Amino acid sequence: ALLMLIFINVSVFILLNFIQIVYVLSNMDLSKFESEVVNWVILPASLSTLVSRPWVLLTHMISHYSVWQMIGNMFFLWAFGYLLQDLIGKRHIVPLYLYGALAGAVLFLLSANLLPRFSAVIDTFHFSGASAAIM
C-alpha cells in the first residue's frame, strides 16, 4: 500500500511535468498551463470554485509542483510510512493517508475563509501536495 501511494504521487508528478513541457515546447504561456491544467487538480481556497470542482478534494493530495516538494514528501512518506505500517498494519495506511489529506483540506479551507488576512487573495490562494496526508 505504501509503495502504491508513492507510485501514484510520482506518476501524477511526472504526468503534470510532461504536460508542462508540452506547453513550453508549443510556445504557450505557462499561465495558460496553470489555468487549463493545474487549476483543475489543486484545492482552491474559494468555496464557490470548490463547489464547481469537487474532485479536487482527492486530486490535490497527489498533485505536486516542485521537485523538492515531491522529493521531500515522498522521502517522509517512505521513511515514516514503513514505521507506521509496521505499527498499525498495511490495511490502514491508505485510509490514514486519505483522512490526513481530507483533514488538511478542511483546515486549509476553514483558515482561508475565516481568517481576514486571506480574504484579499482568496481567488488565487490554493493548496496542493501530500504534506497534510503525510504528516
Disulfide bonds with the S-S distance in Angstrom:
none
